[in-house]
Amino acid sequence: MNHDKILLYVFLIILFYNCHTSSVKEKWIPDILNPDSKVFLPDFSYAGYHWGEKTIPQLPTTIKALDFGVIPDDDEDDTQALKKAFAAAHDQEGPVVLQLPAGKLIVRDILYIERSDFVLRGAGSDNQGTVLYYPIPLNDLPMPEGMEELREYLIINDKVQYIKDMDVKVPFSLYAWTGGFIWTRVKGKRIKPYMDQYNTEPKVLAKVIFGKRSEHTVTVENTENLKVGEIVSLHWYNKTGENGSLIDHMYNTRDLFIGSRHWDNPGYPLITQEVTITKICGNTITIKSPLMHDLRPEWSPIIVEWQHLKEVGIEHLRFDFPYDLYNAHHVEDGYSAIFLTGLAHSWVRNIKVNNGDNCILTEDCANVTIENIETTGRTFHYTLELGNVYNMLCKNITVNAPCIHSLSCNTGTRRSVFTDCDINMQATLDQHSGANMQNLFDNIRITEREPFHTFITGGGAKYWKPSHCAYATFWNIDVNFDYPHFSRKPIKIEGIQDGPNVRLIGIHGNYSMEISYGPDAYIEGMNKPDIAVISLYHYQLEKRMKQNLR
């Protein structure tokens, strides 16, 4: 090989190397993760089944629905046979796994899970797996036990939906945000508080003296009613009215309209947090997950009993409902798949729902993992609604159906996480007013097909405003605007104008964006892809687990 050819080869190698290395995009690390940062960022790593420290178990089948007369694919009603199988599962001692067969099962009633250590398992969520077909909605069934309070609340408060196109007003349905054909519940426990006359005094286990946000210790007056390993509920109260200091603490600002529900029922806790006691030493208890807020005497903090089920699983199922046009917001018929209430350290996984009003609704739960969920078909009200829950982990949620609220942090949702999700239709990252606080939307991919649509939304009644408390967090949100944008100006995204102290890190897309948000928003890495920390939740969990090994 002559000298000129050698020089040419060397030149080409250098050129290739330079082009290759210059095309590798440099990752960036948000300043908010710097240990010296003064910007508060909640620790979301405790969300999910056993705080993310244990994998969801694979348990052996103990009962087969086939043994109780369930026959798939025969076009006959399987409701009574399924109820017999459920009854047998509730009577069995020890952990129980009820296996449903592959094929289509026709169901015309609610199936309740009312015990711990219960797994309802299908044969898969595709068309060849277990398909639960519901030909009638919840509205056509007798009213379930415990729904009287909600019905009374809707009537007394004249809850109606105005349908502009039809120039009519329609009463709210019982099943807009409540109920499901698979329903977990503590039998006899109140579903959700609405009316004062239904209130009962909580079973107080201890009065709290002191605690500090982000720490794991709580000082109490007496520990004689507390036990290591027990899950209890911390309560904060605002008993000093409209100008109560607890309101200031929740929102970290007074430059907002504050709804009356923050003070009009001082006997009801404004904030709750379900915690597990890991250690008792003198008058100090240690809890597993960090405190969301300070505990001060003026907020009358107490520890109360929390009734719940645990180790409940719902997995590998497909729910099919008849195709019908979506009624209207808040007047849904009740084609709702799963309703989780009174649940801790449990899971829902590998579920598909077609043509539903609601995919999964929740109330009064803590540390539940919901993963690998998909919706298809016509318009839904909620894909996944978190309401009055704590430390929930929702991951790998795929929204392939139009939806009013795609991923929703509703009233009273606390320190919960949506991560690794894809929203392909009418995307909404929703925060409903009602003291929802410190929740995370994390590593979410969005497809926007409609110009001028905003994917960050708030909702809920004025008496529960603002839309969220301080420190709601959006991390690595990737937006694909699936329409031509000919202007050189950034696309304007309207955030929640009454949402204080939000954290917006790594919001980016195929077009430049400009976002407006409420008071004291912390915005970093806007229009900046290639964030080094793809998921804040996974980053915080991995960091904590490494620290635990030291």
PAKETI-535524 format. One record per residue (C-alpha): chain; x, y, z negated. Coordinates in pm, whole numbers, plus 32768, in hexadecimal, padded with zeros to 4 digits. Example, Ala and Ser with C-alpha at 12.3 -4.5 7.8 and 13.67 -1.06 7.14 Angstrom:
REM PAKETI-535524
@chain=A px=84CE py=7E3E pz=7CF4
@chain=A px=8557 py=7F96 pz=7D36
REM end
This chain:
REM PAKETI-535524
@chain=A px=8000 py=8000 pz=8000
@chain=A px=8097 py=8150 pz=8065
@chain=A px=80C3 py=827C pz=7F81
@chain=A px=7F9C py=8342 pz=8012
@chain=A px=7EA9 py=8224 pz=7FD3
@chain=A px=7F1E py=8203 pz=7E6B
@chain=A px=7EE5 py=8378 pz=7E32
@chain=A px=7D8A py=835B pz=7ECD
@chain=A px=7D29 py=8238 pz=7DEA
@chain=A px=7DA9 py=82F2 pz=7CB8
@chain=A px=7CE3 py=8426 pz=7D1F
@chain=A px=7BA4 py=835B pz=7D4F
@chain=A px=7BCD py=82B1 pz=7BFC
@chain=A px=7BFC py=8401 pz=7B50
@chain=A px=7AD4 py=8494 pz=7C0B
@chain=A px=79F7 py=836D pz=7BAC
@chain=A px=7A62 py=8383 pz=7A41
@chain=A px=7A23 py=84F9 pz=7A2C
@chain=A px=78CF py=84DD pz=7AD2
@chain=A px=786E py=83BA pz=79F5
@chain=A px=78D8 py=845D pz=78AF
@chain=A px=783A py=85AB pz=7908
@chain=A px=76EF py=84FC pz=794A
@chain=A px=76EB py=8465 pz=77ED
@chain=A px=760F py=8551 pz=7724
@chain=A px=7691 py=85B1 pz=75D0
@chain=A px=75AC py=8559 pz=74AF
@chain=A px=7558 py=8666 pz=73B3
@chain=A px=7520 py=8648 pz=723E
@chain=A px=741D py=872D pz=719E
@chain=A px=74A2 py=8822 pz=709B
@chain=A px=7381 py=87C6 pz=6FB6
@chain=A px=7431 py=8677 pz=6F76
@chain=A px=756A py=8723 pz=6EF8
@chain=A px=7596 py=86CB pz=6D86
@chain=A px=75CE py=883E pz=6D41
@chain=A px=7489 py=88A7 pz=6DEB
@chain=A px=73A1 py=8970 pz=6D0B
@chain=A px=726F py=8915 pz=6DDD
@chain=A px=7196 py=8817 pz=6D25
@chain=A px=714C py=86DC pz=6DEB
@chain=A px=706F py=85CF pz=6D4C
@chain=A px=70F4 py=846D pz=6D28
@chain=A px=700F py=839A pz=6E03
@chain=A px=70D6 py=8259 pz=6DDC
@chain=A px=6FED py=81BD pz=6CD8
@chain=A px=6ECB py=819B pz=6DCB
@chain=A px=6E47 py=8043 pz=6E25
@chain=A px=6E32 py=7EE1 pz=6DA2
@chain=A px=6F0C py=7EC1 pz=6C6A
@chain=A px=6FA8 py=8014 pz=6CB8
@chain=A px=7047 py=7F8E pz=6DF7
@chain=A px=7128 py=7EA6 pz=6D2E
@chain=A px=707B py=7D5D pz=6D89
@chain=A px=700D py=7CCD pz=6ED5
@chain=A px=6EA2 py=7C6D pz=6F02
@chain=A px=6E88 py=7AFA pz=6EAE
@chain=A px=6E30 py=79DF pz=6F9D
@chain=A px=6D51 py=7901 pz=6EC8
@chain=A px=6CCE py=77A5 pz=6F24
@chain=A px=6B5F py=7770 pz=6F78
@chain=A px=6A8C py=76EE pz=6E56
@chain=A px=6929 py=76FC pz=6EE7
@chain=A px=68B0 py=76DC pz=704D
@chain=A px=6771 py=7788 pz=70BB
@chain=A px=672F py=7663 pz=71A7
@chain=A px=66E7 py=758A pz=7077
@chain=A px=65BC py=7665 pz=701C
@chain=A px=6505 py=7656 pz=7167
@chain=A px=65AD py=7771 pz=7223
@chain=A px=65A8 py=7715 pz=7395
@chain=A px=6656 py=77FF pz=748A
@chain=A px=65E2 py=7846 pz=75ED
@chain=A px=6486 py=77AC pz=75C6
@chain=A px=63C7 py=78F9 pz=75DE
@chain=A px=6324 py=78AD pz=748E
@chain=A px=6325 py=7986 pz=7358
@chain=A px=6448 py=792C pz=726F
@chain=A px=63EC py=7A19 pz=7153
@chain=A px=6365 py=791F pz=7055
@chain=A px=647B py=7825 pz=7094
@chain=A px=657D py=7937 pz=7061
@chain=A px=64D4 py=79A1 pz=6F1D
@chain=A px=64EF py=783B pz=6E9F
@chain=A px=6661 py=7837 pz=6EF4
@chain=A px=6695 py=7986 pz=6E44
@chain=A px=65DD py=7909 pz=6D0F
@chain=A px=66B8 py=77D5 pz=6D02
@chain=A px=67EE py=78AD pz=6D24
@chain=A px=677C py=7986 pz=6C02
@chain=A px=6744 py=7852 pz=6B29
@chain=A px=6898 py=77B5 pz=6B70
@chain=A px=699E py=77DE pz=6A60
@chain=A px=6AEE py=7870 pz=6AB9
@chain=A px=6B4D py=791D pz=6C00
@chain=A px=6A60 py=78CF pz=6D1F
@chain=A px=6A8C py=78EF pz=6E98
@chain=A px=6949 py=78D2 pz=6F5E
@chain=A px=699A py=7872 pz=70C5
@chain=A px=68A8 py=78D4 pz=71DA
@chain=A px=68B2 py=7811 pz=7320
@chain=A px=690A py=7894 pz=7477
@chain=A px=67E0 py=78F8 pz=754B
@chain=A px=66B6 py=79DF pz=7533
@chain=A px=65F2 py=79EE pz=73EC
@chain=A px=64A8 py=7AAD pz=73DA
@chain=A px=6475 py=7B6A pz=7291
@chain=A px=6349 py=7C34 pz=721D
@chain=A px=63A3 py=7C9A pz=70BB
@chain=A px=64B5 py=7D20 pz=6FD9
@chain=A px=65B6 py=7C29 pz=6F55
@chain=A px=6642 py=7C9B pz=6E06
@chain=A px=6795 py=7C4B pz=6D6E
@chain=A px=676C py=7C75 pz=6BF6
@chain=A px=6897 py=7BC2 pz=6B61
@chain=A px=6A10 py=7BE0 pz=6B5C
@chain=A px=6AFB py=7AEA pz=6C08
@chain=A px=6A17 py=7AC5 pz=6D38
@chain=A px=6A8E py=7ABE pz=6EA1
@chain=A px=6997 py=7AC2 pz=6FC2
@chain=A px=6A52 py=7A41 pz=70F1
@chain=A px=69ED py=7A1D pz=725B
@chain=A px=6A9B py=7970 pz=737B
@chain=A px=6B0E py=7AB1 pz=7424
@chain=A px=6A91 py=7C02 pz=7498
@chain=A px=6A8A py=7BC3 pz=760E
@chain=A px=696A py=7B2E pz=76D5
@chain=A px=69EB py=79CE pz=7690
@chain=A px=69F8 py=7A0A pz=7519
@chain=A px=68DE py=7A3E pz=741E
@chain=A px=67D8 py=7B2E pz=74A5
@chain=A px=66D6 py=7BAC pz=73AC
@chain=A px=65AE py=7C2F pz=7473
@chain=A px=64B0 py=7D12 pz=73C6
@chain=A px=6372 py=7D45 pz=7494
@chain=A px=62CB py=7E31 pz=7399
@chain=A px=6356 py=7F5B pz=72D2
@chain=A px=635D py=7F94 pz=715C
@chain=A px=6237 py=8085 pz=7184
@chain=A px=6158 py=7F5B pz=71DE
@chain=A px=61B0 py=7E9C pz=709E
@chain=A px=6122 py=7EC8 pz=6F3F
@chain=A px=61DF py=7FDB pz=6E88
@chain=A px=630D py=7F44 pz=6DD2
@chain=A px=6328 py=7F4B pz=6C58
@chain=A px=63C3 py=808F pz=6BDA
@chain=A px=635F py=816C pz=6D00
@chain=A px=623C py=8213 pz=6C4A
@chain=A px=631D py=832B pz=6BCA
@chain=A px=6395 py=8386 pz=6D27
@chain=A px=6232 py=8380 pz=6DB1
@chain=A px=61BC py=8467 pz=6C9A
@chain=A px=62E5 py=854F pz=6CD3
@chain=A px=62A0 py=856F pz=6E48
@chain=A px=612F py=85BB pz=6E0D
@chain=A px=6158 py=86B4 pz=6CF0
@chain=A px=626A py=8772 pz=6DA7
@chain=A px=61A8 py=876E pz=6EF0
@chain=A px=62CD py=86D6 pz=6FAB
@chain=A px=626D py=86ED pz=711A
@chain=A px=632A py=86F4 pz=7261
@chain=A px=62CE py=87FA pz=7363
@chain=A px=62E3 py=8770 pz=74C4
@chain=A px=62FE py=88A2 pz=75A2
@chain=A px=62CB py=87EF pz=76EC
@chain=A px=6180 py=8762 pz=7671
@chain=A px=611B py=8891 pz=759D
@chain=A px=60C5 py=87AD pz=747B
@chain=A px=6144 py=8765 pz=731F
@chain=A px=6167 py=8600 pz=72A2
@chain=A px=619C py=8589 pz=7139
@chain=A px=62F4 py=84FE pz=70EB
@chain=A px=6313 py=8385 pz=70FA
@chain=A px=6373 py=82BC pz=6FC7
@chain=A px=6482 py=8220 pz=709E
@chain=A px=653C py=834B pz=712D
@chain=A px=6663 py=8311 pz=7041
@chain=A px=65EE py=81F2 pz=6F63
@chain=A px=65B3 py=807D pz=6F8F
@chain=A px=6630 py=7F62 pz=7066
@chain=A px=65D6 py=7DFF pz=70CA
@chain=A px=6707 py=7D7B pz=700D
@chain=A px=66FD py=7E30 pz=6EC0
@chain=A px=67E7 py=7E0F pz=6D95
@chain=A px=6756 py=7E82 pz=6C4A
@chain=A px=6765 py=7E5C pz=6AD1
@chain=A px=6603 py=7DE2 pz=6A93
@chain=A px=6537 py=7EE0 pz=69D5
@chain=A px=6637 py=7FF7 pz=69F8
@chain=A px=65C8 py=8147 pz=6A7F
@chain=A px=6627 py=8170 pz=6BED
@chain=A px=666F py=82E6 pz=6BE6
@chain=A px=6600 py=83FF pz=6AFB
@chain=A px=6508 py=84F5 pz=6B8F
@chain=A px=6407 py=854F pz=6A84
@chain=A px=644B py=85C4 pz=691E
@chain=A px=6331 py=84F2 pz=688B
@chain=A px=63E7 py=83B6 pz=68F8
@chain=A px=6528 py=8417 pz=6842
@chain=A px=65A3 py=833C pz=6727
@chain=A px=66BE py=837A pz=6634
@chain=A px=6803 py=82D2 pz=669E
@chain=A px=68A8 py=81DD pz=65B2
@chain=A px=69C4 py=82B2 pz=652B
@chain=A px=6B02 py=81EE pz=64DF
@chain=A px=6BE4 py=830C pz=6477
@chain=A px=6BFD py=8485 pz=6465
@chain=A px=6D23 py=8516 pz=6523
@chain=A px=6E0F py=8614 pz=648A
@chain=A px=6F0B py=8655 pz=659E
@chain=A px=6F8A py=85EF pz=66F5
@chain=A px=704E py=8695 pz=680C
@chain=A px=7015 py=867E pz=6984
@chain=A px=70F3 py=8580 pz=6A39
@chain=A px=7159 py=84D5 pz=68F5
@chain=A px=70F5 py=8378 pz=687E
@chain=A px=70B8 py=83B1 pz=670C
@chain=A px=6F80 py=8425 pz=6655
@chain=A px=6F6B py=8480 pz=64E4
@chain=A px=6E24 py=841D pz=643C
@chain=A px=6D90 py=843E pz=62DF
@chain=A px=6D70 py=82C7 pz=62AB
@chain=A px=6DC6 py=8191 pz=6378
@chain=A px=6D03 py=8089 pz=62B9
@chain=A px=6C02 py=8060 pz=63D4
@chain=A px=6D05 py=8052 pz=64EA
@chain=A px=6DB2 py=7F1D pz=6578
@chain=A px=6EE0 py=7EEA pz=6656
@chain=A px=6E75 py=7E77 pz=67B1
@chain=A px=6D1D py=7F17 pz=6796
@chain=A px=6C9A py=7FFF pz=68A7
@chain=A px=6BF5 py=812E pz=6808
@chain=A px=6B7C py=827F pz=6884
@chain=A px=6C08 py=83D0 pz=6822
@chain=A px=6B05 py=84E7 pz=681C
@chain=A px=6B37 py=865F pz=683A
@chain=A px=6A18 py=874F pz=67E3
@chain=A px=69D1 py=88BB pz=682E
@chain=A px=6909 py=8933 pz=6702
@chain=A px=6960 py=8AA2 pz=671E
@chain=A px=6888 py=8B00 pz=6847
@chain=A px=68C3 py=8BB4 pz=698B
@chain=A px=6A16 py=8C3E pz=6921
@chain=A px=6A98 py=8AF9 pz=6891
@chain=A px=6C11 py=8AC8 pz=68A0
@chain=A px=6BE7 py=8965 pz=6926
@chain=A px=6B5A py=89FA pz=6A68
@chain=A px=6C91 py=8AD3 pz=6A89
@chain=A px=6D6A py=89A0 pz=6A55
@chain=A px=6CB0 py=88D4 pz=6B5E
@chain=A px=6CC0 py=89DA pz=6C70
@chain=A px=6DF7 py=8A9C pz=6C09
@chain=A px=6D46 py=8BDA pz=6C79
@chain=A px=6C18 py=8CB4 pz=6C2F
@chain=A px=6C09 py=8D4B pz=6D8A
@chain=A px=6AEE py=8C5F pz=6DF2
@chain=A px=6979 py=8C2D pz=6DCB
@chain=A px=6944 py=8B28 pz=6CB8
@chain=A px=67FE py=8A64 pz=6CBB
@chain=A px=6722 py=8A44 pz=6B89
@chain=A px=6754 py=88CC pz=6B60
@chain=A px=68A2 py=891F pz=6AC0
@chain=A px=67F1 py=89A1 pz=698A
@chain=A px=667C py=8955 pz=698E
@chain=A px=669F py=87FC pz=68EB
@chain=A px=67AB py=8821 pz=67DC
@chain=A px=6755 py=86CD pz=6749
@chain=A px=67C9 py=861E pz=6886
@chain=A px=693D py=85FB pz=68D9
@chain=A px=69BC py=86DE pz=69EB
@chain=A px=6AEA py=85FB pz=6A2A
@chain=A px=6B22 py=848A pz=69E7
@chain=A px=6C52 py=83AB pz=6A18
@chain=A px=6C50 py=8230 pz=69F2
@chain=A px=6D98 py=81C1 pz=6955
@chain=A px=6E35 py=807E pz=68DB
@chain=A px=6ED8 py=807F pz=6784
@chain=A px=7034 py=7FE3 pz=6794
@chain=A px=70B8 py=8034 pz=6637
@chain=A px=703E py=80AE pz=64E5
@chain=A px=7133 py=8145 pz=63EC
@chain=A px=70A6 py=81FA pz=62BF
@chain=A px=6FAE py=82FA pz=6345
@chain=A px=7048 py=8301 pz=64A0
@chain=A px=6FD2 py=8229 pz=65BE
@chain=A px=708B py=81F3 pz=6704
@chain=A px=6FC0 py=81DB pz=6843
@chain=A px=7020 py=813E pz=698F
@chain=A px=6FD4 py=825E pz=6A7D
@chain=A px=7032 py=83C9 pz=6A36
@chain=A px=6F3D py=84C7 pz=69B0
@chain=A px=6E9A py=859A pz=6ABD
@chain=A px=6E68 py=86BD pz=69CC
@chain=A px=6ED2 py=873C pz=6879
@chain=A px=6E07 py=86CD pz=674E
@chain=A px=6DB8 py=87F2 pz=6669
@chain=A px=6CD5 py=880B pz=6536
@chain=A px=6BFD py=891A pz=65DA
@chain=A px=6B97 py=881C pz=66E5
@chain=A px=6B11 py=8725 pz=65E0
@chain=A px=6BCE py=85FD pz=6678
@chain=A px=6B69 py=849F pz=6610
@chain=A px=6BAB py=8337 pz=6674
@chain=A px=6A70 py=826D pz=66BB
@chain=A px=6A18 py=810A pz=671C
@chain=A px=6A04 py=80C3 pz=6891
@chain=A px=6930 py=7F9E pz=690A
@chain=A px=69B0 py=7EFE pz=6A48
@chain=A px=69ED py=7DC0 pz=6B0E
@chain=A px=6B4A py=7D5C pz=6B7F
@chain=A px=6BF5 py=7C74 pz=6C76
@chain=A px=6AD6 py=7C83 pz=6D6D
@chain=A px=6B24 py=7C53 pz=6EDE
@chain=A px=6A54 py=7C7A pz=701C
@chain=A px=6B0F py=7C08 pz=7151
@chain=A px=6B10 py=7B8C pz=72B9
@chain=A px=69AD py=7BEC pz=731C
@chain=A px=68F5 py=7C9A pz=7435
@chain=A px=67B2 py=7D5C pz=73F7
@chain=A px=66C6 py=7D8B pz=751D
@chain=A px=6595 py=7E6C pz=751D
@chain=A px=6498 py=7EA5 pz=7637
@chain=A px=64F2 py=7FBD pz=7721
@chain=A px=641A py=80ED pz=76E2
@chain=A px=644A py=8261 pz=7709
@chain=A px=64D0 py=830C pz=75D1
@chain=A px=63A9 py=83A2 pz=7512
@chain=A px=643A py=84E3 pz=7482
@chain=A px=6527 py=8552 pz=7371
@chain=A px=64A9 py=84E0 pz=7219
@chain=A px=6379 py=8425 pz=72A0
@chain=A px=642C py=82DE pz=72F0
@chain=A px=635E py=819C pz=72EE
@chain=A px=6461 py=80DE pz=7224
@chain=A px=651E py=8008 pz=731D
@chain=A px=6642 py=800A pz=7228
@chain=A px=673B py=7EEF pz=7205
@chain=A px=67F0 py=7F02 pz=70B4
@chain=A px=67B1 py=7FC4 pz=6F73
@chain=A px=68BE py=7FAD pz=6E66
@chain=A px=6861 py=8016 pz=6D03
@chain=A px=68FE py=7FD2 pz=6BB0
@chain=A px=6A38 py=7F34 pz=6C40
@chain=A px=6BA9 py=7F2F pz=6BDF
@chain=A px=6CDA py=7E7E pz=6C71
@chain=A px=6C19 py=7DE8 pz=6D91
@chain=A px=6C21 py=7DF0 pz=6F0C
@chain=A px=6B64 py=7DFD pz=7055
@chain=A px=6C22 py=7D92 pz=718C
@chain=A px=6BFB py=7D2E pz=72F7
@chain=A px=6A9A py=7DB1 pz=732A
@chain=A px=69F0 py=7E27 pz=746B
@chain=A px=68A3 py=7EDB pz=746F
@chain=A px=67D9 py=7F13 pz=75AC
@chain=A px=66B6 py=800A pz=75D0
@chain=A px=66A0 py=8063 pz=745F
@chain=A px=662B py=8195 pz=73A0
@chain=A px=6747 py=8166 pz=72A8
@chain=A px=686F py=807A pz=72AF
@chain=A px=68EC py=8086 pz=7145
@chain=A px=6865 py=815E pz=7029
@chain=A px=68FE py=816E pz=6ECC
@chain=A px=68A2 py=81E9 pz=6D71
@chain=A px=6946 py=81C5 pz=6C19
@chain=A px=6A77 py=80FB pz=6C87
@chain=A px=6BEC py=8104 pz=6C45
@chain=A px=6D1E py=8064 pz=6CE4
@chain=A px=6C6D py=7FB7 pz=6E03
@chain=A px=6D21 py=7F77 pz=6F4C
@chain=A px=6C4F py=7F91 pz=7089
@chain=A px=6D13 py=7F2C pz=71BF
@chain=A px=6CF2 py=7EC5 pz=732B
@chain=A px=6B97 py=7F54 pz=7365
@chain=A px=6B02 py=7FA4 pz=74BB
@chain=A px=69BE py=8044 pz=752F
@chain=A px=6920 py=8027 pz=7687
@chain=A px=67D7 py=807F pz=772F
@chain=A px=66EE py=81A2 pz=76F3
@chain=A px=670C py=82CD pz=7609
@chain=A px=6753 py=828B pz=7496
@chain=A px=671C py=8372 pz=736E
@chain=A px=6851 py=82FA pz=72B0
@chain=A px=6965 py=8214 pz=731F
@chain=A px=6A04 py=820C pz=71C8
@chain=A px=697B py=82E1 pz=70AE
@chain=A px=6A31 py=8305 pz=6F64
@chain=A px=694D py=838D pz=6E54
@chain=A px=699D py=83B0 pz=6CE1
@chain=A px=6AC7 py=82C7 pz=6CFF
@chain=A px=6C35 py=82CB pz=6C96
@chain=A px=6D79 py=8242 pz=6D27
@chain=A px=6CD2 py=81A8 pz=6E58
@chain=A px=6DB1 py=813B pz=6F7A
@chain=A px=6D16 py=8136 pz=70D6
@chain=A px=6E05 py=80C9 pz=71EA
@chain=A px=6DF8 py=8059 pz=7353
@chain=A px=6C9D py=80E9 pz=738C
@chain=A px=6C40 py=80FA pz=74FE
@chain=A px=6B1B py=81D7 pz=755C
@chain=A px=6A9C py=8173 pz=76B5
@chain=A px=6937 py=81F2 pz=7685
@chain=A px=68B8 py=8358 pz=766F
@chain=A px=688E py=83BE pz=7504
@chain=A px=6816 py=84EB pz=743D
@chain=A px=6921 py=84B1 pz=7332
@chain=A px=6A3F py=83D1 pz=73A7
@chain=A px=6B16 py=83C5 pz=726D
@chain=A px=6A6E py=846C pz=7145
@chain=A px=6ADE py=84D4 pz=6FEA
@chain=A px=698C py=851A pz=6F4E
@chain=A px=6917 py=859E pz=6DFD
@chain=A px=69FD py=8539 pz=6CE0
@chain=A px=6B05 py=8485 pz=6DB2
@chain=A px=6C55 py=8498 pz=6D02
@chain=A px=6DBC py=844B pz=6D6A
@chain=A px=6D53 py=8365 pz=6E89
@chain=A px=6E01 py=831D pz=6FD4
@chain=A px=6DAA py=82ED pz=7143
@chain=A px=6EE1 py=8273 pz=71F9
@chain=A px=6F44 py=81DA pz=734A
@chain=A px=6DF1 py=8223 pz=73EA
@chain=A px=6D7C py=825E pz=7551
@chain=A px=6C4B py=8337 pz=759B
@chain=A px=6BED py=831F pz=7708
@chain=A px=6A92 py=83BD pz=7701
@chain=A px=6A1E py=850A pz=7669
@chain=A px=6B31 py=8518 pz=7567
@chain=A px=6AE7 py=85AD pz=7411
@chain=A px=6BCE py=85AD pz=72E5
@chain=A px=6AB9 py=8607 pz=71F4
@chain=A px=6AC0 py=8698 pz=7095
@chain=A px=696B py=86C4 pz=6FF5
@chain=A px=6947 py=87C5 pz=6EE2
@chain=A px=6916 py=872F pz=6D8A
@chain=A px=6A60 py=873C pz=6CCE
@chain=A px=6B14 py=8652 pz=6DBB
@chain=A px=6C82 py=867E pz=6D6E
@chain=A px=6DE5 py=862B pz=6DD5
@chain=A px=6D91 py=8541 pz=6EF5
@chain=A px=6E77 py=84E5 pz=7016
@chain=A px=6E3F py=84C5 pz=718F
@chain=A px=6F81 py=841E pz=71FF
@chain=A px=7018 py=83AF pz=734D
@chain=A px=6ED4 py=83CF pz=7410
@chain=A px=6EB0 py=83D2 pz=7588
@chain=A px=6D8E py=8497 pz=7618
@chain=A px=6D01 py=84B0 pz=7777
@chain=A px=6C45 py=85F3 pz=77BA
@chain=A px=6B6A py=85EA pz=78F0
@chain=A px=6A9B py=8725 pz=78B2
@chain=A px=6B2C py=8884 pz=78C6
@chain=A px=6AEE py=8960 pz=7795
@chain=A px=6AAE py=8833 pz=76B5
@chain=A px=6B60 py=8842 pz=7566
@chain=A px=6BD5 py=86FE pz=74C7
@chain=A px=6BFD py=878A pz=7365
@chain=A px=6AA4 py=87B4 pz=72CE
@chain=A px=69F4 py=87FA pz=7187
@chain=A px=688F py=87C1 pz=711F
@chain=A px=67A7 py=8794 pz=6FFB
@chain=A px=66B8 py=8871 pz=6F38
@chain=A px=6703 py=89D8 pz=6ED7
@chain=A px=66D2 py=898E pz=6D63
@chain=A px=6807 py=88AC pz=6D73
@chain=A px=68EA py=899A pz=6E35
@chain=A px=6A12 py=89C3 pz=6E75
@chain=A px=6A4D py=88B0 pz=6F72
@chain=A px=6B70 py=881D pz=6EAF
@chain=A px=6C52 py=8860 pz=6D85
@chain=A px=6DC1 py=88BF pz=6D97
@chain=A px=6ECA py=87E3 pz=6E3C
@chain=A px=6E09 py=872B pz=6F4A
@chain=A px=6F16 py=86AA pz=7038
@chain=A px=6F2A py=866C pz=71AF
@chain=A px=7068 py=85BA pz=7221
@chain=A px=70DC py=8566 pz=7383
@chain=A px=6F96 py=8599 pz=7440
@chain=A px=6FCB py=8554 pz=75B4
@chain=A px=6EC1 py=85EF pz=7695
@chain=A px=6E92 py=858C pz=7800
@chain=A px=6DBD py=8693 pz=78AE
@chain=A px=6D2B py=85BF pz=79C3
@chain=A px=6CC7 py=86E1 pz=7AA1
@chain=A px=6D87 py=87E4 pz=7B6B
@chain=A px=6DF5 py=891B pz=7AAF
@chain=A px=6E64 py=8A1F pz=7BAC
@chain=A px=6E9F py=8B40 pz=7ABD
@chain=A px=6FFD py=8B75 pz=7A38
@chain=A px=6F68 py=8BDA pz=78EC
@chain=A px=6F5A py=8ADA pz=77D2
@chain=A px=6E13 py=8A23 pz=7796
@chain=A px=6D73 py=8ABC pz=7662
@chain=A px=6D14 py=89C1 pz=7554
@chain=A px=6C33 py=8A3E pz=7441
@chain=A px=6C7A py=8998 pz=72F7
@chain=A px=6BAB py=89B1 pz=71BB
@chain=A px=6B9C py=8B1E pz=715C
@chain=A px=6B3C py=8AE1 pz=6FF0
@chain=A px=6C3D py=89CC pz=6FB7
@chain=A px=6D58 py=8A4A pz=6ED5
@chain=A px=6EC7 py=89E5 pz=6EC8
@chain=A px=6EB4 py=88E8 pz=6FE2
@chain=A px=6FF4 py=883A pz=7059
@chain=A px=7009 py=881F pz=71D6
@chain=A px=7148 py=8771 pz=7243
@chain=A px=719B py=86FC pz=73A3
@chain=A px=7059 py=8752 pz=745C
@chain=A px=70AD py=872D pz=75CE
@chain=A px=7023 py=86C2 pz=771F
@chain=A px=7049 py=86D0 pz=7897
@chain=A px=6FEC py=8843 pz=7892
@chain=A px=7060 py=894C pz=77A1
@chain=A px=6F6B py=8998 pz=7684
@chain=A px=6F2B py=8AB9 pz=759C
@chain=A px=6E77 py=8A65 pz=745A
@chain=A px=6DC5 py=8B41 pz=735E
@chain=A px=6D79 py=8AC2 pz=7201
@chain=A px=6D08 py=8B43 pz=70AD
@chain=A px=6DC8 py=8BF3 pz=6F97
@chain=A px=6F3A py=8BAB pz=6F5D
@chain=A px=6F5F py=8A9D pz=7066
@chain=A px=70B8 py=89FF pz=707E
@chain=A px=70FF py=89B7 pz=71EE
@chain=A px=7241 py=8911 pz=7263
@chain=A px=72A6 py=887A pz=73B0
@chain=A px=717E py=88FA pz=7477
@chain=A px=7199 py=887F pz=75E1
@chain=A px=72CF py=87BD pz=757F
@chain=A px=72C8 py=8649 pz=75D7
@chain=A px=73CA py=8542 pz=7575
@chain=A px=73A5 py=8565 pz=73FF
@chain=A px=749C py=8482 pz=734C
@chain=A px=739F py=8419 pz=7245
@chain=A px=7286 py=838E pz=731B
@chain=A px=71A7 py=8336 pz=71F3
@chain=A px=71B1 py=83F4 pz=70AA
@chain=A px=70F7 py=82DB pz=6FFB
@chain=A px=71EE py=81CE pz=7066
@chain=A px=7314 py=82B4 pz=701C
@chain=A px=729D py=82FA pz=6EB9
@chain=A px=7248 py=818C pz=6E7A
@chain=A px=739B py=8111 pz=6EF4
@chain=A px=744D py=8217 pz=6E23
@chain=A px=738C py=81B5 pz=6CE9
@chain=A px=73C3 py=8041 pz=6D1F
@chain=A px=753B py=8078 pz=6D45
@chain=A px=753E py=8142 pz=6C03
@chain=A px=7486 py=802B pz=6B4F
@chain=A px=7597 py=7F34 pz=6BB2
@chain=A px=76A9 py=8003 pz=6B11
REM end
